[in-house]
Amino acid sequence: MEKILTTLLIFSLFTGFLAFLLTLAKKTIGNYGIMKVTINEETEIEMEGGDTLLSGLTEEKIFIPSACGGKGSCGYCKVTVESGGGEILPTEFGYVTPEERELGVRLSCQLKVKEPIAISIPEELFNVKEFHPTVTAITDLTPNIKHLIFTFPQGEEISFKAGQYVQLRAPKYPGNHEEVFRAYSIASSPTEHNKLELIIGLVPDGICSTYVHKHLSVGDEVAMTGPYGDFYYQESTREILMVAAGTGMAPILSILHQLKAMNSERRAIFYFGARHEEDLFFLERMKEFESDLISFEFIPSLSKPHRETDWKGQLGRVTTCLQRDLMDPCEREAYLCGSPRMIDSIVEVLIEKGIPEEFIYYDKFS
Amino acid sequence: MIVNPFVVFFAAIFTNNMIFSNFLGMCSFIAVSSDIKTSIGLGQAVTFVLAITAPINYLLYHYVLVPFGLEYLRYIVFIVSIAAFVQLVEMIVERSFPALYQSLGIFLPLITVNCAILGVSLFMTIRNYNLITSTLYGLGSGLGWMLAIVALAGIKKRMKMSAVPEGLQGPGITLIITGIMALAFIGFSGIVQIS
């Protein structure tokens, strides 16, 4: 009995002492005071020294894109450090290219603020807010792609440019132990501020897409931040060429809504690539756009149509269609959305067809 | 029996190497040995922590646990003290030696759970080393561990181009290499020896 008591006493004293020591150390050695962060040379915020830059910015409601939640595994939360911040850390090497390193690009989730620091971030990020909309509809577009409509609560409004994206939060659920954010392009019209549509494909073992496909149902509240992205509709008089595959249709839909809202007379062609018939969706909606817009044309193309069906549309990969169709010299600008591989091959074709590189806008879905 | 501290120091590096004679600290040995630079970083961090925790645990054992007759608590006490002191050391290094923190930074918290660290603390109590011997034993074991992981990283680099049978790729071939390296290290055993 006595031995048990001595054990307990000594052990509690010992751990208590260590805890005291560590708390003391955190208060003295780990205390860097309040640090000033200067953003884009004009805004100044204050944050707890020793914390990561990302958490300091999030506290001030400045949302830097981050998919992993600050673990240093997605490489999205890049900021450019003008002064302060110290040397780049080994944990950042994998995500920051040598060219970016020259410019002072750092991962804000790894950078601990221990001295006054000046950073620059894209101006748009100041508009990024956190939203808590409710799911009002989920429909299956294909066996692997769902269409979701979210409605914002009273007082929350989103304004974005056609083509931008939001980050949807996947909470912890059975089989997933971490909270992550994933980027999805907005498919709805930028004129609607209290409603938002997303098109989400199921990725094998994807944390967020599994959450959406298997666990999310109508009436659930979700958390998202946005809008983000420098891929969006540009005003000009050039002919619009849009190319997408699968869920890449989302930002294109938003751009079409924008054109419709403006009663635009710009000539626009949308090539949509798919493998089989069942991978096609929103054909009705595209018909509506074709009748609503004065000069819009939707061209779906199948690379492997089933033999038993009588597919009358285009055949082959989208790049083949582009090779064939873009014969006439014409001022064009292109909006591309799809896998990095697909975009790389399309960009090659477009440059070859005489579209200047600065007029080719794309969003790589990876 | 009184052992010469320097004999213990060299024995810990060569003949009684933590990895090759005790197979302790294997997980990071296998996982972090793909790049020479990183393995040097991890090796430095392990050496650093071993040299600090060995004397601390020595004092804890002989001045706290033994007087109260609580030797059986040493496992848990050693682990807790290692974890706490690694944290403390990390904070101090981060504040005062930014350059060192730069190179060790991410590895320091990792080695809290390296079993070679606990192994050293346990061996030194079992073998009844005194304070100086224990400290040198800690330092030597760390250097030995570093020698082993850097050597493995060097071998792995040369093996990148060789055709390893599919079933052996990764940890499989690494364990075989480790075994052969351990055999090679037996060659040192004539020089010095500790129990």
Interface residues (C-beta under 8 A of the other chain):
Chain A: K3 T6 T7 I10 F11 F14 T15 L18 L21 L22 A25 K26 I29 G30 G86 E87 L89 P90 T91
Chain B: T38 G41 V64 L65 F68 G69 L70 L73 I76 V77 V80 S81 A84 Q87 L88 M91 I92 E94 R95 P98 Q102 S103 G105 I106
